[in-house]
Amino acid sequence: MARKKHQHYTEEFRKEAVKRSEAPGVTQAQVAKELGISAQQISNWKRQFTRLSDKQFNTVDGVDYSKQESEELRRLKRENKRLKEEMEFLKKVSAYFAKDQE
């Protein structure tokens, strides 16, 4: 039995297919028929687009949602939290020593 070769579509093609299927008065089946693909494929792409997976749809409206960017954002949030805690501590310490000098 011969295996069916998988067709690879560009990210732009997938985005356009999902966008067209979400237009009012148009069904996924209609768009799929026009593009020569299955309606299930559009559903899969829509789900992937919604989840913003690591391999597909990494950028949406110019915002990078890739794994690398997400890791950087988490690291910066942790650092920001730590710096805020240090600042609060320093405020308390400076208030304590200012009180002693009076």
Secondary structure, DSSP 8 states (H G I E B T S, - for coil): ----------HHHHHHHHHHHTSTT--HHHHHHHHTS-HHHHHHHHHHHHHT-SSS--EETTEE-SHHHHHHHHHHHHHHHHHHHHHHHHHHHHHHHHHHH-
